[in-house]
């Protein structure tokens, strides 16, 4: 065990966390190095904030983030991609700021993201995340739900404690992004009881549920670096397109991903009848495969037996035959290109710009 030197923005001492290894290897790509840096900088401050939670909420949060196992014993450490903190820190650096100075918004967006994951797992009935049982299956739905609420309140406390005009602006921006995220999640859940959902409506839901927080992450990094409004806007557009590409890639993995890489069971989105983007694109297509998919993709009988892998494979094949997979792969690549164009508009150069470009590629063309 080692004690990192980073501290929460209020000056509280950082919690002790498992050592994260040496500095980035020269073989790392700029994006991988940015993710590793974000983990090293954010983890001690994040854990310091989590350890301020009351007892049982702290226990559940520590489990969810990966610091403890279900019995409360030390575990492998912070899990997850830390993509949103990496975007905050890299955007700040791309605008001439010091990544360390943008730690408060980096911690705040990760808290909001994990609030949404705790709630999302309950709403979707997901039993696995990050290669382990979801928090609600271990501690119960009420405990996981309320822990998510506590993370959300902490997120705004992290920013408010800085007490600066930029912090006030950050609270407003993050509150707006969180409201849209919740609205998108509500819409997504409602889709499960509907038949075909228009593709434009599904894209609008994804913009709110996923892209908005990623766009906000990039904008907050620029704001913390004191960037002018046009650079903030360009980086927000970059994050928006990265976010849509990320969600499309996530939807592809939800159908065809390898569970050994994703940490989730195969076909979970199909089993829940999620109107993900590949499914919506397939249902909107012409042809016999789209019609057969529509006939088989009605709401699941909650009292019926669980569907076997053969049924889920049949549904996945119909989505692909109807063109849903092809559409999604093309759309993810298109949003990666649009993100690159917005990044160029921001005027970012150097290693930070390379890191942001690489993060967009990882997000839009990922396998886990």
N, C-alpha and C positions, 0 to 999 in steps of 0.2 A: 504494500500500500504506500502511496505517496501523497503529499499534500500540495496541490497546485497553488500558485500564487494569486490567481484571479480571485476577485471578491465580488459579491453582489453589489449592485449600484448603491445600496444604502450604506455600504461600508461594513456590513456584517461579515464576519470571517467566513470564507468558503468552507464547505464541508469536505471531509476527506473522501476521495474517490479512488477507484482502482487506477493504476498507472495505465496510460494510453499508449505507451511505446515511445520510440524515438521520434525525432523530427522527421518531416516528410522526406522520403527517399528521392534521390535525384531522378530515379526512373518514374516517379509519379507524374501523371499528367497534371496540368494546372487545375483541372476540375477536381481530381482526386486529392490533390494537395489542399485545395480550398475546403473540401469536406472534412479532411483530417484536422485542419486548423480549426474549423468551426467546432468540431467535437472537443478538442483540447481546451479551447477558450470557453465554450459554453457549459460544459459538463459541471465544473465545480460550482459555478454560480447557480445553475439550474438546481443542482442538488441542495445548495444552501437554501434556496427558496422552498423546495419541497420539504426540507426538514423543519421549516417553520409551521407546517400544517399540524393540526391536532392529531393525536395518536393513531387512530384507525385510518383516517384519511391519509396520513403520512405512510402508513404501512401499505395501503393499496397503491398509492402513487409510486412508491419505491419499487413495488412489484411490477407495475405497468411499464415503468421506464427501463427496468432490467437490472436495477442495483441489488435487489433481493429476490430470493425465491419465495414460494408460497408460504414457507414456514418462517420467513423473516431472516434467513441466513444470507450472508453476502453472496452475490451472484456475479455474472460476467461484466456488468457495467452497462452504461447507456447503450440502448439499442435504437434502431431506427436510422433513417438516412441523414438526419440533420440538414436536409436540403434547404429549408426555409432560413435557418440561421446562417448557413453558408451564403445564401443570396444576400441577406442583410449585410454581412461583413464584407463580401466582395463588392457589392454596390457602393458601400461607403468608401472602400479603397479606390474604386474606379473613379470616384468623384474627388479624389485628393485627400480623403480622411484617413484616420488610423482605424483599422479594424477593431482594436481594443476599445476605442471610444464608442463604438456602436453596439457594445455588449447588451445594454438594456433592451433595445428592440429585438435583438437576436434571441434573447431569452424569452421575451414576451410572445413572439410569434410561435416559438416552439411550445409554450404552454397552451396557447390557443389551439394549435394543431392537435395536441394530445387530449385536450378537452373534447375536441370533435371525435377523436378516435374512440375514446371511452364510451361516448354516447352512441356512435355509429355501430359499434360492435353489439350493443344491446338492441338497437333498432333492427339490425339485420340478422340478429341471432347468430353471429359469427362466433365460433368456439376456438379459433386459432388465430393468433397474430404474432408475427416475428418469431415463429417456430416454437411458440409456447401457448398454453391455454390463456384465453382472454380473461381480463380481470373479473368480469361479471360472472364467469363460470366458476371462478375460484372463491370470490368473496360475496357473490350475490349481486343482483341488478341494483338494488337501492344503494349499496356501498359504492359500486363503480360509478353510478350516475352522479352521486353527490361528490365523489372525488373529482369527477370532471368539472362540476360546478366550482369547486374550490380552485382548481387550476385556472379556470377562466377569471375568477376574481383576482387571483395572484398576478395574472398577466398584466392587468391594468395597474395594479399596485407597483409592479416593477417599473413601469414608465412614470407613474405619478410621483414616485419617490425622488426622481431626478429634479423635479421642481423647476424646470426651465420652459421657456416658450415652445421650444421644439418638442418637449415632452407632452405639453398640452395638445399640440397639433398631432402628435403620435397617438395619443389616447383617442382623439376623434377619428383618425384614419383607421385605427385598429378596431374601434367599436363599429364603424360602418362596415368594414370587411367581415367582421364576425356576424353581424346581423344578416348580411347577404349569404354567408356560409350556412347559417341556420335555416334561412329561407330555402336555399338550394337543397339542403338535406330533407326538409319537410316535403318539398316537391318530389324529390327522388323516391321517398317512401310512398307517396301517393301514386306514383307511376305503377307500383307493383300490382295494384288492384284494377288497372286499366288494360285495355287491349293495346293496339298499336299507338305509340306516341309519336307525333310528328318530329322529324329529326331536328328541326329548328328549335322546338321546345326542349328537346333533350340537350342540345348545345347550350341553350340559355341556362338550363339547370346546372350544367357543368361549369359554366362561367362563374356562377354564384358559389357553388359548393366547393370548388377547387381552385379555379384560376384567380379568384379575388384575393385570397390570402397570399398567394405567391406573388401577385402583382403588388400587394401592399408591402410585402417583405422587401422587394427591390426598392420601392419608393421610400420606405423608412430608412434604409441604408443611405440613400442619397440625401434625405433630409438631415440625417445626423452628421453628414459630411458638409452641410451648408451649401449644397448644390443649388443653382438657380432653378426656377420652376420648370423651364423647358427641359432641363436634364432629368429632373424628377419625373416629368411626364413621359419622357422617352423610356426611362428605365421601368416605369409602371407598365408601359405597353410591352416591353420586353418580357416582364414577368407574367403579363396576361397571356401572351402567346405560348410562353413556356408552360404555363399552367394548363392551358387547354391541351397542348401536346402531351403533358404528363397524364392528364385524365384519360385521354384516348389510349395511351400506352397502358395505363392501369386497367382499362376496360378490356383490352386485348389479353392482358395477363389473367384477368378474371375468368376468361374462357379457355385460353390455350397455354397459360403459364405453367411452369414446372413447380410443383409444390415444394421441392427441395430448395428452390431459389426464392420463391415468393413468401414462404412461411404460412401459406393458406392452402386449404384443400382445393383440389382441382374441381372446376365446374360450380363453385359456390354461387356465383352470380346467376347462372342458369337455373340452379335448383331453387333460388329465391325469386325467379322470374324478374330479375332486374332488367329495366329498360336501359341497358347500357348503350353506348353509342354504336358499337358494331351491330347489336341486335336491332336498334331503331333504324339504322341504315338498311339492314336486311329486310325488315318488315315493310319498309317504304318502297322496296324494289318491285319490279314486275317479274313475272315468271312463276313456274310451278314450285320452286324451292321456297320462295317467299310465302306463297299461299299455304304450303304444307307447314311451314314454321308458324304462321299465324294460327293455324288450326290446332297446333300442339302447345302453344305458348300461353295458354290461359292461366288464371290464378291457380295456385296449388291448393289442393284440399288439405286443410290443417289436420284433419282427422285421418287422412289416408296414409298408407305406408310411404316411407322415404323412397325417392327415386334412385334406382341403381345406376352404376356407371354407364351401362349400355344406353339408357335413356338420355343421359347427359351428353354422351358422345354423339348420339343421333341429333340432338338439338344443336350442338356445336357444328356438326357437319352441315346442317341446313343453313345456319348463319353464314358459313363460308360459301356454300353453293349459291346463296342468294346475293353474294357480293359484299357482305358486311365486313369481313376481314380485310378484303382488298381496299374498301373505302377507308377504313380506319387507319391502315398503314399509310395510305396516301395522305390522309388528313393530318396525321401526326408529323409526317415529314414536312408538310406545308407549313404547319405552325412553327416547326423548328426554323424554317427559312424566314418566316415573318419575325420571329424573335431575333434572328441574326440581323435583320434589317433595322429593327428598332434599336438594337445595341449599337449599330453603326451611327444611327441618328443621335445617340446620347453623347457621342464624342469620346467614349471610353477607349483607352489605349493601354498597351503594355500588358503585364502579367495579370492584372485584375480583369481586364477585358477578355483575355484568353480564358481565365477561369470561368467567367460568366458564360462565354460561348460554349465552353465544354460542359458546363452544368446544364445548359439547354439541350445539348446533344444527348447527355445522359438521361435527362428527364423524358425526352420525346422518343428515345430509341432504347429503352431499358429492358432488362430481362428479369428484374426482381422488384 
